Amino acid sequence: MRKKNILNKGVSLLLPILIAVAGTYSYPLMSLLMPLLALLLIYERRGKLSFHLSPPFVFLFLLLILGGAGVFWAKCPDAAIKIFATTSLTLGFSYLFISLAQELTLEQCAKYHLILKRAGVVLISLVLLQYVLEGLGVRLFDKLGEGYMMKPTASIIGLGAFMGCALLWVYNNKILSGVTFILFCLLTYITRNETACYGMVLAIGVFIVSYLAPFWATRIALVSSYTCLILTPFIFIQFSTFFKVKWVFQHLTFFHRVIGWSFLSEKFLESPWLGWGLGATPYLPEEAFLAQGLPYLMHPHKSSLQAYLELGIGGGILFALFFASLFWMVEKYLKDRLSIAVCNATISFAFIQAEITHSLWHNHWISWVAFLTGVLMIFLKVRAAQLHVRVDH
């Protein structure tokens, strides 16, 4: 019993620090933490494994299988094998983690809520500290460069903002919930990540509309996200000349990416059925520059386009179905306005980050999404219990 208490105390103190550090100074650390978190939940469940194969995971696993087949015609087989192996491990542990998170008891949810609060406090403190130090010209790690922690941190903050504050809300910390959300918005701004700011603005709008009209907001989000993703390469091919007009997008930090998306959409047309193979994106250009002063993108910063480009039409369709199925799950299983609004806002933010910032095969991003989905599971479970008590009362 004493050893168990020491272990629990160690986890409750060390885990929040590791999560916060993974979100600021060493974001790839989350790729290593995800297996640890899954094993921790297995221990919490006394080894009782639970598997819930929901539609989003079905499409993700089909996408991974297609990626495995894409190894055989990849332009760089060694890189493709490495991507497939690491992504398989990450997605496997992520699936296990989310499945087990759904089985936590309310008592266990309360325990992990305290750990999450501590992780949030440490993460916020580290971001503010880093911001102040950079303002003073002090570098903790010179080799990592200016603003090195800003992009991944902004994505993490935005993705966890709604569910984290909603979790505080259902645990009757309503004032703290509101103050924390405002702080999250300010933190997103000071990270200087333009795409994360766009995501927060969209997510806030989606949250409000979803709370006021949950059914129509979810249905519109489902249809519009699927349509946008399924047409991604064709939109950039059709308007490639327009996107290449520099003055149109030069005021945006992702103008460089827009030029890259246009180029990659044209490359997709050269091999539309099977794609160029898993991990082929860095090996496609014949020249180092897309245009004067704009080097080639090492990854598209657009997951749907990457799925089309590397895995062909089948990959693009599976990725579009994956995102649409998230909204379908919300529409099918959730009836509470707050829960629907939180889920829709979170998915909308993730949509922006997937389509403007991250690679389809970024294992640390997959791990963060899985971790925060587990947090979302805790919120939904506690919220459902809260509503049940109210109904009984």
Secondary structure as GFF3:
##gff-version 3
##sequence-region A 1 393
A	DSSP	alpha_helix	2	24	.	.	.	ID=ss1
A	DSSP	alpha_helix	29	44	.	.	.	ID=ss2
A	DSSP	alpha_helix	55	70	.	.	.	ID=ss3
A	DSSP	three_ten_helix	71	73	.	.	.	ID=ss4
A	DSSP	alpha_helix	77	101	.	.	.	ID=ss5
A	DSSP	alpha_helix	106	135	.	.	.	ID=ss6
A	DSSP	three_ten_helix	142	144	.	.	.	ID=ss7
A	DSSP	alpha_helix	150	170	.	.	.	ID=ss8
A	DSSP	alpha_helix	174	190	.	.	.	ID=ss9
A	DSSP	alpha_helix	194	212	.	.	.	ID=ss10
A	DSSP	alpha_helix	214	230	.	.	.	ID=ss11
A	DSSP	alpha_helix	232	238	.	.	.	ID=ss12
A	DSSP	alpha_helix	240	243	.	.	.	ID=ss13
A	DSSP	alpha_helix	246	249	.	.	.	ID=ss14
A	DSSP	alpha_helix	255	270	.	.	.	ID=ss15
A	DSSP	three_ten_helix	281	283	.	.	.	ID=ss16
A	DSSP	beta_strand	289	291	.	.	.	ID=ss17
A	DSSP	beta_strand	294	295	.	.	.	ID=ss18
A	DSSP	alpha_helix	303	333	.	.	.	ID=ss19
A	DSSP	alpha_helix	337	356	.	.	.	ID=ss20
A	DSSP	alpha_helix	363	392	.	.	.	ID=ss21
###
